[in-house]
Amino acid sequence: MREILIRGAEVVVTMDAARRELRGADLLLRGGEIVALGQGLVSTGEVVSARGCVVTPGLINTHHHLYQTLTRAVPGGQDALLFGWLKTLYPIWARMGPEEIFTSAQIGLAELALSGCTLSSDHLYLFPNGARLDDTIAAAAELGLRFHPTRGAMSIGESAGGLPPDALVEREEAILADCIRVIDTHHDPRPGAMLRVGVAPCSPFSVSRELMRDAALLARDKGVMLHTHLAENDEDIAYSLHKFGCRPGQYAEDLGWTGADVWHAHCVKLSGSEIDLFARSSTGVAHCPCSNCRLGSGIAPVRAMRDAGVKLALGVDGSASNDAGNLIAEARQALLLQRVQNGADAMSVREALEIATLGGAQVLGRPELGSLEPGKRADLAIWDVSGLEAAGAWDPVAALLLSGPTRVKHLFVEGRPVVQDGQITTLDLPRVIERANALARALAR
């Protein structure tokens, strides 16, 4: 059984119940598990020096659209609000196929890994030209990240009053049948699982009420989680009021979309009563600050959600609306936006880091992740704070969000190295980048 000793960290940020930060500490990993944490640990296995480094739990990304990584900075979508942005990108995404979906996921997941992420969800809601959720699952398995993909869907096209073009929507019977297929084929409910699958109709403006209700029933029958977009911007609220005669929170509650097995992306425009609903029902939220800024959606009421007890995590969202996929940078943006809105004492660095780690584990229902403690899985990020970005920093933990670095030195997932000395170990990344750029150029043509 493989054993690794992480030796001599400047600080280990445990995120345990006492939020301890241990100086000069070691971590002993064995068989994908943290077995000991303290000073002066010994091992006959591999030794990794963490001198001059901060060690944190692996960051957890709870909302992404990995297929979008081939469509960054697309002209026509750079200065649009959500609905206009989507209408610009839909025809481009319709030209994708399995290779584009797979390669885009490779790039997006590699970018996340280099920014300290050990577990990512993905929301894939369009399947053009034979693409399947299996394409992103294959990319994550090759890279070695823990993965929680969700089988998304769109069923109401333009001709029926929806937003997406008819060519990108599916029959609802086929959607539900494929949800069953991917769950039965891929979902692993065991603690420590590398792969779990969720059910995720895209949004209230692209699927029917019936599909939302049926998806919730299916997910609970199968014991998997539910995910969608909700209350993302003013257009979203107006659509809900016009089409359904209620706000998004009421719509979600009526259709079974609240509870500990549900998490919603964005929630920029939640009202006070909707925040209380989510807190009472243990419904999770994936906060996507950079994308919300990029699309002009607004600043989510994160302080109010945290104070009410809503489970809150971070998401980078798709790389056509962020357009980066750097999760530690997302934590910094979350911190800064709450201070812009509520004052300099509205959120501390350590609270933002907690949201990025433990918060993600809580939202995705993974109690074995999110903190560094004996018995937890060995998912951790090692950040070198001895370099330029953190030079002069008095508090190396705060430096992670206030100055940098924004790229990990080492990353371990289930005790296996995915990043070593700042380089991906599991992919020929230059070759993948070359292929991604070629596919992006073909889409542009």
Secondary structure by P-SEA (a helix, b strand, c coil): cbbbbbcccccccccccccccccbbbbbbccccccccccccccccbbbbcccbbbcccbbbccccccccccccccccccccaaaaaaacaaaaaaccaaaaaaaaaaaaaaaaaacccbbbbbbccccccccaaaaaaaaaaaccbbbbbbbbbcccccccccccccccccaaaaaaaaaaaaaccccccccccbbbbbbccccccccaaaaaaaaaaaaaabbbbbbbccccaaaaaaaaaaccccaaaaaaaaccccccccccccccccaaaaaaaaaabbbbbccaaaaaaacccccaaaaaaaaccccccccccccccccccaaaaaaaaaaaaaaccccccccaaaaaaaacaaaaaaacccccccccccccccbbbbbcccccccccccccccccccccccccbbbcccccccccccccccaaaaaaaaaaaaaaaaac
